[in-house]
Structure formats: structure tokens, C-alpha cells
Amino acid sequence: MKEINWLEEIKKQESGLIRDLQALIQIPSVKSTETAEDAPFGKSVRQALDFMLALGEKEGFTVKNVGNVAGHLEMGEGEGIIGVLCHVDVVPEGDDWSYKPFGGEVEDGKLFGRGAMDDKGPTIAAFYAMKLIKELKVPLEKRVRMIIGTDEESDWGCVERYFQTEEMPEAGFAPDADFPIIFAEKGIADLQLEIQVPTKTNGGVSIESFHAGRRYNMVPDFAAAEVSIQEQHTFFLQKYTEYVKDLGLEGSYYMESGMIHLEMKGKSAHAMEPDYGVNAALLLAGFFKNEALDPASAAYIDFVLQYFDGDTRGSKLGIAATDPEMGDVTVNAAIFQYKKGETSNIGLNIRYPVSFSFEEEIKRMEQDLQGAAVTIVDNSRPHYVEPTDPFIQTLARVYEEETGDQAELLSIGGGTYARALETGVAFGALFPGREDVAHQKDEYAFIEDLCKAAAIYARAIVELAGKKE
């Protein structure tokens, strides 16, 4: 068969790739609590799944909806399956965008929108790779199946449900992270800490409520507190204004029904590396450090600052550890919920290497913590594929030949659908040297990069599933 210039062929379809990605981004597929039997994660999430299934049907793929939470597009024939694991749900848009979060606007070679890099852009790139292989009639001896999930950003209920009834691919990749190849992913655990505070809630400055964060896997970019005080409002607000100004922060306040409302902005980032973000809750808690708080408020704020201020590596919690291949334990203080006399919680996202004894360390942490009960909400074990595996070697060769760059093997703190497979890796679509803007405001993808990724995916699929001469 004549050698194919995959990038050249993909570039011929660039306008269609942009069009379909814009249409997918314009579906605000954030998980919703307003569900229905035919839309378990919300109507918009179901709409995004339906969109991809309709694209597949239009191109002649074998299409299947699995429980309205996942689905697949398949081509080829044979016993084996090569999987391409994608997702079409996205995290909430957050604040302060320069572009419409669900607009899909194009400017300076970039396509903007929530999901442009995580994971709608790479999903469309992989789809166009499969579409091109089909159009060029490249013979396959295995089936190629794009598995589409809709709950990756939350609880992975989609892939859990999918693999209850569907075949497991012999190997596969998730276009949902970085190039070249991610062979190891840290374990990911969500924990909730219930802070034990005094029952006395009167006296001094009283925090009526304090809240920040919406997802375990995001650094909170906004925090708010509702405050009642006995001293003069003017003096208190002057101190807050000076705190914001002295530290160069974005904070504001307003009065409503006799209450002071304080607001603070930070910077969102993916929990895989909390240091890329600025935690708004910790900034706001820092203001209260020198205030004469009532006992309950003081206990909550003191706990927040004692264990999380300036520390994303678990040192203050006593769980700091590092691994030569997989790096540090990371801790993202993600969700803060305090309501006077009712709730005093902090939600954590902990990412840990394969050498970290999770159960033992968390048990010891709980014993050492002063004034908190720990609940493990969810725990996904670390994922690791041997670097010498032939599957990885094939992807490495394809990447090197298509890009001219070395296929360095990477370990990440993020979690992708690759860990749903015994032999699975994350494979793009973020190229080395590009800024990682997933989960951040003004998320974007370079159109040139998506085409380049699609070419790599097409070549890789053919190498893995194509008929051997």
C-alpha cells in the first residue's frame, strides 16, 4: 500500500474538524444534578454523547449507546480491539473568561472554549483520525473502537457502567493528557474532612458561612464568606481592603441584610498540580487569621491555615512522600463548606505514586490530625504499564517518526481513562512546550496541534490494528 502522509491528509479536512469541534464545545456538557432516566448526568451531557454518536453514524461507523452514559464508534473487523478512550463531559466553566466559555471562538490559530483541550478537542482529533482511515479504505485486521464517556471529570460512572456489558480492548490509548506517552498515572483519592468545632458560635467576628470550590479536581478560584460583627463595619471593611491591596489580590465586599459579604478570586488549575493555581479559599482564610473570631469560626479557619496554607505536598498533614518515577504526593484543598452551627467540612484531592501505602498513610494521618474525622469518598489506584511493552514501543516509534522528536515516557498526577485498561496509556494531545490550560479560564487548543495529533493517532491506529503485509 502506498505510504500515506497523514498530516497532509488531515489538513484537507481541517475545516470540518474545526466545525465539529465548535459544535461540540457549544454543548455545555457539565454534569448536572438535574437528571432524568435517559440523561443520568444531565441533559447537556447526554446531548454531547448523542452528538458524537450521530457523527459516527453519519460516517458509517458501528454505533452503540450504552445506558445513556457512554457509547462507542467502531470500525474494522477481527477478534481484537484497539481502544481509543475519550470523554465529552467538562468541568464547570469558572469565571473571568475573555471568550465565551461555550462559544468555540477562533482567534490567532487557537480555538477557545471549555473542553478545547480536555477533552473535546482531542476527541474530535481522534475521531477525524478514524474517519480518515475509513475514507482511505486502509485494511484493518482488528476492530478499532472509540469509547466515549460522560462522567470522567467526576466519578467515572460512565466507564464503570460501560465495561459491565462491553468488551475490554486488548490495548488502547486515551487522548486526554500530554505527548509523548504517559505510561504511569498517580493514584487519585477524594477525601472529606469533618472539622470538629466548638458549639459556641457567639462573640467577636462571626463567620456565618464560608464556601469555596465545586470539584475535587480543581483548585478553587473563588471563595466567599458571610460575616456578622459587633464592631463597626467601617473599620472591618477597611482592614479587608488593606489586606487585598497589600497582597495584590482580587477581593471585594458588599452589604446585604445587615451582613458583610466578602469575596475573593484566585486562579483555577487542575488538581494534578495545585501549584499551577491560586487557592482562593486560602487567600480568604488568611484575612481572618488576625481577626477576633468566635470559637467555632476560629477553629475552622485555624484548621484550614494550619494544614493547608502554603503546602500542596502533604507535609503539614504528615503524608509527604516522593517516588523516583512518579514524583510527589500532592494535596489539593478543593471544597470548603462551613455554615454556622451546621457544617464544617473540607474536601481534599490527593494524588499519590505507586510506592505510597495509601491506606496506612491515611489511617496514620487521621490519628495525627487534631479535631477532624476523615472519610474516603473515592480512591482510584495508580496505573503503570511496563516501558518495554510492545504497545508502548509501537506508539513511541510512531510519535518519533511523525514528529522527529524523542518519545520520552512520562508519569503524571492526572487520571485518564487509560487506567480503565490493563494495557492503556495516555497519548497526547498536548505537545511538549505548550501551556497546559485544561480546567483554566480561556482554555484553548491550537488548531495546528489538533491536526498534528490527528495524524499521529491515525498512523498509530494503523500500526496497531492494520493488516500486516
For each residue, the residues with C-beta under 8 A, 3 or more apart:
1: 4 138 139 469
2:
3:
4: 1 9 136 138 459
5: 8 9
6: 9 10 132 402 454 455 456 458 459
7: 10 11 402 451 452 455
8: 5 11 12
9: 4 5 6 12 13 132 136 455 458
10: 6 7 13 14 17 128 129 132 451 454 455 458
11: 7 8 14 451
12: 8 9
13: 9 10 16 17 128 131 132
14: 10 11 17 18 447 451
15: 18 19
16: 13 19 20 128
17: 10 13 14 20 21 124 125 128 447 450 451 454
18: 14 15 21 22 106 111 447
19: 15 16 22 23
20: 16 17 23 24 55 124 127
21: 17 18 24 25 104 111 116 120 121 124 445 450
22: 18 19 25 26 104 106 111 113
23: 19 20 26 27 51 104
24: 20 21 27 48 51 52 88 115 120 123 124
25: 21 22 102 103 104 111 113 114 115 116 120
26: 22 23 102 103 104 113
27: 23 24 44 47 48 51 88 102
28: 44 90 93 101 102 114
29: 42 44 45 47 48 88 89 90 115 150
30: 42 44 45 89 90 91 92 93 114
31: 41 42 45 89 151 153 154
32: 35 41 42 43 44 45
33: 42
34: 42 43
35: 32 39 40 41 42
36: 39 40 43
37: 40
38: 46 68
39: 35 36 42 43 45 46 68
40: 35 36 37 46 67 68 69 157
41: 31 32 35 45 46 69 89 150 151 154 157 158
42: 29 30 31 32 33 34 35 39 45 46
43: 32 34 36 39 46 47
44: 27 28 29 30 32 47 48
45: 29 30 31 32 39 41 42 48 49 88 89 150 151
46: 38 39 40 41 42 43 49 50 68 150
47: 27 29 43 44 50 51
48: 24 27 29 44 45 51 52 88 89 120 150
49: 45 46 52 53 65 68 69 70 71 88 148 150
50: 46 47 53 54 65
51: 23 24 27 47 48 54 55 88
52: 24 48 49 55 56 71 73 88 123 127 148
53: 49 50 56 57 63 65 71 73 148
54: 50 51 57 58
55: 20 51 52 58 59 73 127
56: 52 53 59 61 63 73 127 146
57: 53 54 60 61 63
58: 54 55
59: 55 56 131 134
60: 57 134
61: 56 57 73 74 75 130 134 146
62: 73 74 75
63: 53 56 57 71 72 73 74
64: 71 72 74 166
65: 49 50 53 68 71
66: 69 70 71 72 161 162 165 166
67: 40 70 161 162
68: 38 39 40 46 49 65
69: 40 41 49 66 149 150 151 157 158 161 162
70: 49 66 67 147 148 149 150 158 159 161 162
71: 49 52 53 63 64 65 66 147 148
72: 63 64 66 145 146 147 148 162 166
73: 52 53 55 56 61 62 63 127 130 145 146 148
74: 61 62 63 64 143 144 145 146
75: 61 62 130 133 134 140 143 144
76: 140 141 142 143 144 465
77: 140 141 143
78: 140 141 142 143 465
79: 142
80: 141 142 143 169 170 465
81: 142 143 144 145 167 168 169 170 172
82: 142 143 144 145 169 170 171 172 461 464 465
83: 145 146 147 169 171 172 173 421 424
84: 126 130 144 145 146 147 172 173 174 175 457 461
85: 146 147 149 159 172 173 174 176 416 417 418 420 421 424
86: 119 122 123 126 146 147 148 149 174 175 176 417
87: 119 123 148 149 150 151 152 153 158 176 417
88: 24 27 29 45 48 49 51 52 115 119 120 123 148 149 150
89: 29 30 31 41 45 48 149 150 151 152 153 154
90: 28 29 30 93 114 115 118 120 153
91: 30 94 114 118 153 215 217 218 439
92: 30 114 214 215 218
93: 28 30 90 97 101 102 114 441
94: 91 97 101 218 221 222 268 439 440 441
95: 221 222 265 441
96: 265 441
97: 93 94 100 101 441 442
98: 441 442
99: 103 105 107 112 113 442
100: 97 103 104 105 112 113
101: 28 93 94 97 113 114
102: 25 26 27 28 93 113 114
103: 25 26 99 100 112 113
104: 21 22 23 25 26 100 111 112 113 116
105: 99 100 111 112 113
106: 18 22 109 110 111 112 447
107: 99 110 112
108:
109: 106 446 447 448
110: 106 107 444 445 446 447
111: 18 21 22 25 104 105 106 116 121 444 445 447 450
112: 99 100 103 104 105 106 107 116 442 443 444
113: 22 25 26 99 100 101 102 103 104 105 116 120 443 444
114: 25 28 30 90 91 92 93 101 102 443
115: 24 25 29 88 90 118 119 120 121 443
116: 21 25 104 111 112 113 120 121 437 443 444 445
117: 121 122 429 430 436 437 438 443 444 445
118: 90 91 115 122 176 438 439 443
119: 86 87 88 115 122 123 152 175 176
120: 21 24 25 48 88 90 113 115 116 123 124
121: 21 111 115 116 117 124 125 429 445 450
122: 86 117 118 119 125 126 175 176 428 429 450 453
123: 24 52 86 87 88 119 120 126 127 148 175
124: 17 20 21 24 120 121 127 128 450
125: 17 121 122 128 129 175 429 450 451 453 454 457
126: 84 86 122 123 129 130 146 175 453 454 457
127: 20 52 55 56 73 123 124 130 131 146
128: 10 13 16 17 124 125 131 132 454
129: 10 125 126 132 133 454 455 457 458 461
130: 61 73 75 84 126 127 133 134 144 146 458 461
131: 13 59 127 128 134 135
132: 6 9 10 13 128 129 135 136 454 458
133: 75 129 130 136 138 140 144 458 461 462
134: 59 60 61 75 130 131 137 138
135: 131 132
136: 4 9 132 133
137: 134
138: 1 4 133 134 462 466
139: 1 466 467
140: 75 76 77 78 133 143 144 462 465 466 467
141: 76 77 78 80 465 466 467 468
142: 76 78 79 80 81 82 464 465
143: 74 75 76 77 78 80 81 82 140 465
144: 74 75 76 81 82 84 130 133 140 461 465
145: 72 73 74 81 82 83 84 169
146: 56 61 72 73 74 83 84 85 86 126 127 130
147: 70 71 72 83 84 85 86 159 162 166 169 172 417
148: 49 52 53 70 71 72 73 86 87 88 123
149: 69 70 85 86 87 88 89 152 156 158 159 162 417
150: 29 41 45 46 48 49 69 70 87 88 89 158
151: 31 41 45 69 87 89 154 155 156 157 158 159
152: 87 89 119 149 156 158 159 176 416 417
153: 31 87 89 90 91 215 217
154: 31 41 89 151 157 215
155: 151 378
156: 149 151 152 159 160 380 420
157: 40 41 69 151 154 160 161
158: 41 69 70 87 149 150 151 152 161 162
159: 70 85 147 149 151 152 156 162 163 417 420
160: 156 157 163 164
161: 66 67 69 70 157 158 164
162: 66 67 69 70 72 147 149 158 159 165 166
163: 159 160 166 168 420
164: 160 161
165: 66 162
166: 64 66 72 147 162 163
167: 81
168: 81 163 421 422
169: 80 81 82 83 145 147 172 421 424
170: 80 81 82 423
171: 82 83 391 421 423 424 464
172: 81 82 83 84 85 147 169 418 421 423 424
173: 83 84 85 395 418 424 425 426 427 460
174: 84 85 86 177 416 417 418 424 425 426 427
175: 84 86 119 122 123 125 126 426 427 428 429 453 457
176: 85 86 87 118 119 122 152 416 417 418 426 429
177: 174 182 412 414 416 426 427 428 430
178: 182 410 412 426 428 430 431 432 436
179: 399 403 427 428 429 430 431 432 453 456
180: 395 396 399 405 406 407 408 409 410 427 432
181: 392 395 396 399 407 408 409 410 425 426 427
182: 177 178 185 409 410 411 412 416 418 425 426 427
183: 384 385 386 387 392 409 410 411 425
184: 325 326 354 382 383 384 385 410 411 412
185: 182 382 383 384 411 412 413 414 415 416 418 419 426
186: 272 326 327 330 351 352 353 354 382 411 412 413 414 415
187: 351 352 353 354 356 358 379 380 381 382
188: 217 349 350 351 378 379 380 415
189: 349 350 351 352 358 362 376 377 378 379 380
190: 216 347 348 349 350 376 377 378 379
191: 347 348 349 350 362 374 375 376 377
192: 345 346 347 348 374 375 377
193: 345 346 347 348 369 372 373 374 375
194: 344 345 372 373 375
195: 299 300 303 338 344 345 346 371 372
196: 299 344 371 372 373
197: 295 296 299 300 344 371
198: 201 295 296 299
199: 296 341
200: 203 294 295 296
201: 198 206 294 295 296 297 340 341
202: 206 294
203: 200 206 230 294 295
204: 229 230 291 292 293 294
205: 227 228 229 230 231 236 288 291 292 293 294 297
206: 201 202 203 227 228 229 293 294 297 340
207: 210 225 226 227 288 293 294 297 300 301 338 340
208: 226 227 228 259 339 340
209: 224 225 226 338 339 340
210: 207 223 224 225 226 281 284 285 300 301 336 337 338
211: 223 224 225 336 337 338
212: 220 222 223 224 279 280 281 284 335 336
213: 218 220 281 334 335 336 347
214: 92 218 220 335
215: 91 92 153 154 218 334 335
216: 190 271 332 334 335 347 348 349 377
217: 91 153 188 270 271 272 332 334 349 439
218: 91 92 94 213 214 215 221 268 269 270 271 277 332 334 439
219: 266 267 268 269 270 271 274 276 277 278 279 332 334
220: 212 213 214 223 266 268 279 280 281 334 335 336
221: 94 95 218 265 266 267 268 277 278 280 441
222: 94 95 212 263 264 265 266 280
223: 210 211 212 220 263 264 266 280 281 283 284 285 336
224: 209 210 211 212 261 262 263 264 284
225: 207 209 210 211 261 262 284 288
226: 207 208 209 210 259 260 261 262
227: 205 206 207 208 236 259 260 261 262
228: 205 206 208 258 259 260
229: 204 205 206 233 236 260
230: 203 204 205
231: 205 235 236
232: 235 236
233: 229 236 237 255 260
234: 237 238
235: 231 232 238 239
236: 205 227 229 231 232 233 239 240 260
237: 233 234 240 241 253 260
238: 234 235 241 242
239: 235 236 242 243 287 291
240: 236 237 243 244 251 253 262 287
241: 237 238 244 245 253
242: 238 239 245 246
243: 239 240 246 247 249 251 286 287
244: 240 241 247 249 250 251 264
245: 241 242 248
246: 242 243
247: 243 244 283
248: 245
249: 243 244 264 265 283
250: 244 264 265
251: 240 243 244 262 263 264 265 283 284 287
252: 262 263
253: 237 240 241 260 261 262 263
254: 261
255: 233 258 259 260 261
256: 259 261
257:
258: 228 255
259: 208 226 227 228 255 256
260: 226 227 228 229 233 236 237 253 255
261: 224 225 226 227 253 254 255 256
262: 224 225 226 227 240 251 252 253 284 287
263: 222 223 224 251 252 253
264: 222 223 224 244 249 250 251 280 281 283 284 287
265: 95 96 221 222 249 250 251 280
266: 219 220 221 222 223 277 278 279 280 281 283
267: 219 221 277 278 440
268: 94 218 219 220 221 277 439 440 441
269: 218 219 273 274 275 276 277 439 440
270: 217 218 219 273 276 414 436 438 439
271: 216 217 218 219 274 330 332 334 349 351 413
272: 186 217 330 351 412 413 414 415
273: 269 270 276 330 413
274: 219 269 271 277 279 312 330 331 332 333
275: 269 312
276: 219 269 270 273 436
277: 218 219 221 266 267 268 269 274
278: 219 221 266 267 283
279: 212 219 220 266 274 282 283 308 333
280: 212 220 221 222 223 264 265 266 283 284
281: 210 212 213 220 223 264 266 284 285 304 333 336
282: 279 285 286 304 305 308 309 333
283: 223 247 249 251 264 266 278 279 280 286 287
284: 210 212 223 224 225 251 262 264 280 281 287 288
285: 210 223 281 282 288 289 301 304 305 309
286: 243 282 283 289 305 309
287: 239 240 243 251 262 264 283 284 291
288: 205 207 225 284 285 291 293 297 301
289: 285 286 301 305
290:
291: 204 205 239 287 288
292: 204 205
293: 204 205 206 207 288 297 298 301
294: 200 201 202 203 204 205 206 207 297 298
295: 197 198 200 201 203 298 299
296: 197 198 199 200 201 299 300 340 341 344
297: 201 205 206 207 288 293 294 300 301 338 340
298: 293 294 295 301 302
299: 195 196 197 198 295 296 302 303 344 371
300: 195 197 207 210 296 297 303 304 338 344
301: 207 210 285 288 289 293 297 298 304 305
302: 298 299 305 306
303: 195 299 300 306 307 346 371 372
304: 281 282 285 300 301 307 308 309 333 336 346
305: 282 285 286 289 301 302 308 309
306: 302 303 309 316
307: 303 304 311 316 317 369
308: 279 282 304 305 311 316 331 333 346
309: 282 285 286 304 305 306
310:
311: 307 308 314 315 316 317 331
312: 274 275 330 331 332
313: 320 328 329 330 331
314: 311 317 318 319 320 321 329 330 331 350
315: 311 318 320
316: 306 307 308 311
317: 307 311 314 320 331 365 369
318: 314 315 364 365 368
319: 314 329 331 350 361 362 364 365
320: 313 314 315 317 328 329
321: 314 328 329 352 353 355 356 361
322: 327 328 329 353
323: 326 327 328 353 354 355 356
324:
325: 184 353 354 411
326: 184 186 323 353 354 355 382 411
327: 186 322 323 353 411 413
328: 313 320 321 322 323 353
329: 313 314 319 320 321 322 350 351 352 353 356
330: 186 271 272 273 274 312 313 314 350 351 413
331: 274 308 311 312 313 314 317 319 348 349 350
332: 216 217 218 219 271 274 312 348 349 350 351
333: 274 279 281 282 304 308 336 346 347 348
334: 213 215 216 217 218 219 220 271 347 348 349
335: 212 213 214 215 216 220 345 346 347
336: 210 211 212 213 220 223 281 304 333 345 346 347
337: 210 211 343 344 345 346 347
338: 195 207 209 210 211 297 300 343 344 345
339: 208 209 342 343
340: 201 206 207 208 209 296 297
341: 199 201 296
342: 339
343: 337 338 339
344: 194 195 196 197 296 299 300 337 338
345: 192 193 194 195 335 336 337 338
346: 192 193 195 303 304 308 333 335 336 337
347: 190 191 192 193 213 216 333 334 335 336 337 377
348: 190 191 192 193 216 331 332 333 334
349: 188 189 190 191 216 217 271 331 332 334
350: 188 189 190 191 314 319 329 330 331 332
351: 186 187 188 189 271 272 329 330 332 413 414
352: 186 187 189 321 329 356 358 361 382
353: 186 187 321 322 323 325 326 327 328 329 356 382 411
354: 184 186 187 323 325 326 382 384
355: 321 323 326
356: 187 321 323 329 352 353 361
357: 360 361
358: 187 189 352 361 362 379
359: 362 363
360: 357 363 364
361: 319 321 352 356 357 358 364 365
362: 189 191 319 358 359 365 366 374 376
363: 359 360 366 367
364: 318 319 360 361 367 368
365: 317 318 319 361 362 368 369 374
366: 362 363 369 372 373 374
367: 363 364
368: 318 364 365
369: 193 307 317 365 366 372 374
370:
371: 195 196 197 299 303
372: 193 194 195 196 303 366 369
373: 193 194 196 366
374: 191 192 193 362 365 366 369
375: 191 192 193 194
376: 189 190 191 362 379
377: 189 190 191 192 216 347
378: 155 188 189 190
379: 187 188 189 190 358 376
380: 156 187 188 189 415 419
381: 187 419
382: 184 185 186 187 326 352 353 354
383: 184 185 415 418 419 424
384: 183 184 185 354
385: 183 184 389 391 392 423 424 425
386: 183 389 392
387: 183 392 409
388: 392 393
389: 385 386 392 393 423
390: 393 394
391: 171 385 394 395 423 425 464
392: 181 183 385 386 387 388 389 395 396 409 425
393: 388 389 390 396 397
394: 390 391 397 398 460 463 464
395: 173 180 181 391 392 398 399 407 425 427 460
396: 180 181 392 393 399 400 407 409
397: 393 394 400 401 407 463
398: 394 395 401 402 456 459 460 463
399: 179 180 181 395 396 402 403 405 407 456 460
400: 396 397 403 404 405 406 407
401: 397 398 404 459
402: 6 7 398 399 452 455 456 459
403: 179 399 400 452 456
404: 400 401
405: 180 399 400 432
406: 180 400
407: 180 181 395 396 397 399 400
408: 180 181
409: 180 181 182 183 387 392 396
410: 178 180 181 182 183 184
411: 182 183 184 185 186 325 326 327 353
412: 177 178 182 184 185 186 272 426
413: 185 186 271 272 273 327 330 351
414: 177 185 186 270 272 351 426
415: 185 186 188 272 380 383 419
416: 85 152 174 176 177 182 185 419 426
417: 85 86 87 147 149 152 159 174 176 420 421 424
418: 85 172 173 174 176 182 185 383 421 424 425 426
419: 185 380 381 383 415 416 424
420: 85 156 159 163 417 424
421: 83 85 168 169 171 172 417 418 424
422: 168
423: 170 171 172 385 389 391
424: 83 85 169 171 172 173 174 383 385 417 418 419 420 421
425: 173 174 181 182 183 385 391 392 395 418
426: 173 174 175 176 177 178 181 182 185 412 414 416 418
427: 173 174 175 177 179 180 181 182 395 456 457 460
428: 122 175 177 178 179 431 453 456 457
429: 117 121 122 125 175 176 179 445 449 450 453
430: 117 177 178 179 434 436 438 449
431: 178 179 428 434 449 452 453
432: 178 179 180 405
433:
434: 430 431 446 449
435:
436: 117 178 270 276 430
437: 116 117 440 442 443 444
438: 117 118 270 430 443
439: 91 94 118 217 218 268 269 270 443
440: 94 267 268 269 437 443
441: 93 94 95 96 97 98 221 268
442: 97 98 99 112 437
443: 112 113 114 115 116 117 118 437 438 439 440
444: 110 111 112 113 116 117 437
445: 21 110 111 116 117 121 429 449 450
446: 109 110 434 449 450
447: 14 17 18 106 109 110 111 450 451
448: 109 451 452
449: 429 430 431 434 445 446 452 453
450: 17 21 111 121 122 124 125 429 445 446 447 453 454
451: 7 10 11 14 17 125 447 448 454 455
452: 7 402 403 431 448 449 455 456
453: 122 125 126 175 179 428 429 431 449 450 456 457
454: 6 10 17 125 126 128 129 132 450 451 457 458
455: 6 7 9 10 129 402 451 452 458 459
456: 6 179 398 399 402 403 427 428 452 453 459 460
457: 84 125 126 129 175 427 428 453 454 460 461
458: 6 9 10 129 130 132 133 454 455 461 462
459: 4 6 398 401 402 455 456 462 463
460: 173 394 395 398 399 427 456 457 463 464
461: 82 84 129 130 133 144 457 458 464 465 466
462: 133 138 140 458 459 465 466
463: 394 397 398 459 460 466
464: 82 142 171 391 394 460 461
465: 76 78 80 82 140 141 142 143 144 461 462
466: 138 139 140 141 461 462 463
467: 139 140 141
468: 141
469: 1
